[in-house]
Amino acid sequence: MFRCFFPDEYLDSAYVIDYDRLYQEGYRGLLFDIDNTLVPHGAPADDRAIALFRHLKELGFQCCFLSNNQIERVSSFNSAIGAKFIENAHKPAIGNYRKAMELLGTDTGNTIFIGDQLFTDVWGAKRAGIRNILVKPINPKEEIQIVLKRYLEKIVLYFYKKEEGIS
C-alpha cells in the first residue's frame, strides 16, 4: 500500500552519501532538493554545502537543484554553488524532473534525486523513474504544511523500515 512512497535508500544526511562510489557506478546527474536537505529551511549555502558541490564537480557530476521554492530563494542559495536549478518545480509532478535531466544531459539510468520529503521528493522521483535517496531533515523547525506531512511520513517510514529490517 505504501510502497510507492518507499525511498530507494534512506540515509542520515546528504553529506554522508558516498558520491565517489555513485560516480564509479556510472551515475552522472544529481538532482537535489535544498531546504532541510542541504541546509535548514531558508538558510544560505554554508561552507559544508559549498565544499560538497565543489567535490561533486571535481568528480564530474552534473548537478541541478529542483525546488518548489520561488526563484528568489533558489537563486540566492545557488549563487554560492553555481549549479543549474529549476524553481517552482511543482514536485511531485514529474515534468521538471525530466526537464532537469535534459538540462544535465542525463537520463533515468544515470541520475539520482536526493531530498528530505517522501510525498514530494521521493514520490516524484519514483514516478519519473529516477533512483532516489531520502535523507533525514536537517532541522525540525518547518512550515506547518510540512509538519503535517511529517506525521504521515512517519507511518510510511515505519512500514519501510519494517520491510527493510531497519530498526
C-alpha positions in Angstrom: 0.0 0.0 0.0 2.8 2.5 0.9 5.4 1.0 -1.4 5.0 3.8 -4.0 6.4 6.2 -1.3 9.3 4.0 -0.2 12.7 5.5 -0.9 15.3 3.5 -2.8 17.7 4.4 0.0 17.3 6.2 3.4 20.3 7.9 5.0 21.0 10.3 7.8 22.2 13.2 5.6 23.1 14.3 2.1 26.6 14.8 3.5 27.1 11.1 4.3 26.3 9.8 0.8 29.3 8.0 -0.9 29.3 10.1 -4.1 32.6 8.7 -5.2 31.0 5.2 -5.3 28.0 6.5 -7.1 30.2 8.1 -9.8 32.1 4.8 -10.1 28.7 3.0 -10.5 28.0 5.2 -13.5 25.8 7.9 -12.1 26.4 11.3 -13.7 23.5 13.5 -12.7 22.4 14.6 -9.2 19.2 16.4 -8.5 18.8 18.0 -5.1 16.1 19.5 -3.0 17.5 22.4 -1.0 15.6 23.2 2.2 16.2 20.7 5.0 18.1 18.5 2.6 21.3 20.6 2.3 20.7 23.5 4.8 17.9 24.5 7.3 14.8 26.0 5.7 15.6 29.4 4.2 19.4 29.3 5.1 22.1 30.3 2.6 24.6 27.9 1.3 27.0 27.2 4.1 30.7 26.1 3.9 29.6 22.4 4.1 27.3 22.8 1.1 29.9 24.7 -0.9 32.5 22.1 -0.2 30.2 19.3 -1.2 29.4 20.8 -4.6 33.0 21.6 -5.2 33.8 17.9 -4.7 30.9 16.8 -6.8 32.1 19.0 -9.7 35.6 17.7 -9.3 34.3 14.1 -9.5 32.5 15.0 -12.8 28.9 15.1 -11.6 26.3 17.4 -13.2 24.1 18.9 -10.5 20.7 20.6 -10.5 18.5 21.9 -7.7 14.9 21.0 -8.1 12.9 23.1 -5.6 9.3 24.0 -5.0 10.5 27.4 -3.7 10.4 30.6 -5.7 13.3 31.9 -7.8 14.5 34.4 -5.1 15.1 31.6 -2.7 16.7 29.1 -5.1 18.9 31.6 -6.9 20.2 33.1 -3.7 21.1 29.7 -2.4 22.7 28.8 -5.7 24.7 32.0 -6.0 27.5 30.4 -3.9 27.2 27.0 -5.7 26.8 27.7 -9.4 24.7 24.7 -10.3 21.7 24.6 -12.6 18.3 24.9 -11.0 14.6 24.8 -11.5 12.5 26.8 -9.1 8.7 26.4 -8.5 9.1 22.8 -9.7 5.7 21.5 -8.6 7.1 18.3 -7.1 5.8 15.6 -7.1 4.7 16.4 -10.7 7.3 14.7 -13.0 7.7 17.3 -15.7 10.5 19.2 -14.0 12.4 16.0 -13.0 12.5 15.3 -16.8 13.5 18.9 -17.6 16.3 18.7 -15.0 17.7 15.6 -16.7 17.6 17.4 -20.1 19.5 20.3 -18.6 22.1 18.0 -17.3 22.3 15.7 -20.3 21.4 12.7 -18.2 18.6 10.1 -18.1 16.8 8.0 -15.7 19.5 5.4 -15.7 22.3 7.7 -14.5 20.5 10.3 -12.4 19.7 10.2 -8.7 17.4 12.5 -6.7 18.3 13.5 -3.1 15.7 15.0 -0.9 14.1 15.0 2.6 10.4 14.6 1.9 8.6 11.4 0.9 5.4 12.9 -0.7 7.2 15.4 -2.9 10.8 14.5 -3.5 10.8 10.7 -3.3 7.3 10.1 -4.8 8.1 12.5 -7.7 11.4 10.9 -8.4 9.9 7.4 -8.3 7.1 8.4 -10.7 9.8 9.9 -13.1 11.7 6.6 -12.9 14.7 8.1 -11.1 16.7 6.4 -8.3 16.2 8.4 -5.1 17.8 8.8 -1.7 15.7 10.1 1.2 17.7 12.0 3.9 16.6 13.0 7.3 15.6 16.6 7.6 18.3 18.9 8.9 16.1 21.0 11.1 12.8 20.1 12.8 11.5 23.6 12.5 9.4 23.7 9.4 6.3 25.3 7.9 3.0 24.0 9.1 2.0 22.2 5.9 5.3 20.2 6.1 4.9 19.5 9.8 1.5 17.9 9.0 3.0 15.8 6.2 5.8 14.6 8.5 3.2 12.8 10.6 2.1 10.8 7.6 5.7 10.2 6.6 6.3 8.6 10.0 3.7 6.0 9.2 5.2 5.2 5.8 8.7 5.1 7.2 7.5 2.7 9.9 6.4 0.2 7.2 9.5 0.9 5.1 11.9 0.2 8.0 9.9 -2.9 9.0 10.2 -4.3 5.4 13.9 -3.4 5.1 14.7 -4.8 8.6 15.9 -1.4 9.8 15.4 -0.6 13.5 
